[in-house]
Amino acid sequence: MEKSARMYDSTSCVLVDRMDIGRAVKKVGEMITEDYQDKEPVLVCILKGASVFFSDLIREIDLPLVVDFIACSSYGEGTESSGEIQIRKDLETDVAGRDVLIVEDIMDTGYTLDVIHRMLEERGASSVRIVTLLDKPARRKVDLKADYFCFTIPDEFVVGYGLDYGEKYRNLPDICVLKPEVYRKA
């Protein structure tokens, strides 16, 4: 997809381009491979936003692993987390006694990751760690840190590479700042 595509018209700039994303995902995959030698971790993708990052990341991890998916919601059609997390699709894998890596697109307020992290601990996971594409510490509302992350970003509303606004823009190959007039009209 060329940067001249119509969807880029709704963005103010490319914050992280696809080449930098590829390099960062590879590096995080190598770190996880090193840290989990002789283990078979369960990687849990938080749908839908993390799906693009997740599919690229698992191909960079040189270990036997199990994948599973969880779907939850706290944003709906808005740009602010409600703080109330709804699980819409739960895991199929029993995580008791397993090392689990939660894979998320963006760590913003931390509400969603906090709920899922505690849930997996309560289900008896041996360890629970967080992998996120983007870390936005300026918006953090809970005391939680990512164990692995690709980029720290400023407090901007971003789309692309799986991140959306109103279910649109996920297919942009770069991470872009969405123009405020796009989401303020809603």
N, C-alpha and C positions, 0 to 999 in steps of 0.2 A: 504494500500500500504506500503510495507516494504521500508526502507531506502536503501536497496540494489537494488532497481529497477533501470533499465537502465537510466531513466531520471535523476536520481541523479548524474550520471556520468558527466553531463554537468555543475554541480554546484561545487563550491569550499567549501561551508559549509552551514549548516542550521543556518540561522540567528535567526528565531523564530520558535519554534516547535509547533506542533498542539495542545498540551496540554496548552501551554501558550496562544495561540490564543483563544482557547475555554474559558479560564478564563477571558481574557480581553474583549472579545465580550459580555460575560455575565455581566460583570461590567458596560460596556457602556450601555447595554440594561436597566439595573437597574437604571442608572442615567437618561436616557431619560424617563423612566416610572415615576420617581419621578418628573422631571422637567415639564412634560406635563400632570400631573394629571388634570382631568376634561376637557381635550382637545382631539381632534381627528386629530392628525397631518397627513400630507401627506408626505410619505417617497418616495423620488425620487432616484432610482438606476441609476447610470451612467454605462451603458453597455460598454463593456462586463466585464471588469475587476472587478467591484465591485459586480458582481452577487453572488459569493460564500459568501462573507462577508455579503451582504444584506440578503440573505436567512437565514443565521444563526442569524443575528442581529434581524430581525423582530420577530423571535420566542422567543427572550429574552425580548421583550417589551410587558408588560402586560397592554395594552390599545387598545381601538378600533382605527384602523388606516386605511389609504388608501395607496395603493402602486401604483407607476407608474414608467415608465422607459424612459430614454432619452439615445440616442446613439450619441456620437460625436467622433471626431478624431482629434488628433494633432500630433501623432507619426508615423502613417503608419507602415512601417516595421522597422523603425530605433529605436535608443535608446535615441534620443534627441527630445524634443518637438519643433515643427516648430513655435509655438506661434500663428499659425492661426488655429482657432477652427471651424470645420465644424459640424453642427448638421445634423445627418443622420436619426434620428428618434426623433420626438418631443413628448412632453407629450400629453396625452389624457384628463387629469384632468384639470379643471379650478381651478387655485390656488388663484384666487382673494378672499381676506378675509380669507385665510387659513394659518395655521402655517406649514411651509415646512422645512423638513430636507433633505438636499442633502447628499446622501451616496456615497462615493468614495473609491476606493481601496488605492490610494496613493496621497498625496498632495506633489507634487514635485515643479515645477516652480510656480504653482498656476494659470497659464493662463486659463485652462479649468474651474476650479471652479470659478474664477473671472467672466468669461463670463456668466456662468450659474446662478451664484448668482445675478448678475445685471439683467439678463433676467427675473428671477422670481420676483424680486422687481418691475420691470417695468410692470409685469403682475398683480400687485396688491396684492401679498402675504402679509399677516399681519406680518409675520416674516420669515426670511430665516436663517437657521443655517447649519453648515457643520459638517458632521460626516465622519471621515476617519479612515481606518484601520491603515495606515502608514503615518507618517509625516516625511518628509525629508527636514528640514529647510535650510540645506546648499545649496540647489538648488533654493530657493524661488526667484522669479523675481518680484512678486507683493506683495503689503502690505495686506496680507490676512492670517488669522489664523483659524485653526479648532476649533470649539466649543467643539467637542468630538473627541478623538483619542485613539487608542489602544496602539500604539508604536511609539516612535521617533527612526529613524534609521539613520545610517551614509550614506554618499554619495556612495552607491553601487548600481549596477543594480540588482534588485531582481525579482524573479519569484516564482510562486506557490500560492496556495490559491486564484486563480482567476487572478493573475498577469501573464502576458505572455511576450514572445519574439517571434515575428513572428507567433502569434496565438498558440504557443506551451507552454507547462509547466503549464498551468492553473490548471491542475488536480493534481499537487503535493499538498499533504495535509499540508506541511510545507512551510514557506517562506525561500527561499534559495538565496544565492548570485550566480549569473550566472558567469561562468568562462569567462573572457574577450576574450579569443581566440574563443569562440562560436559566439559572436556578432561582433567581429572585422573582421571575414572572410567574412561577408556579404557585 
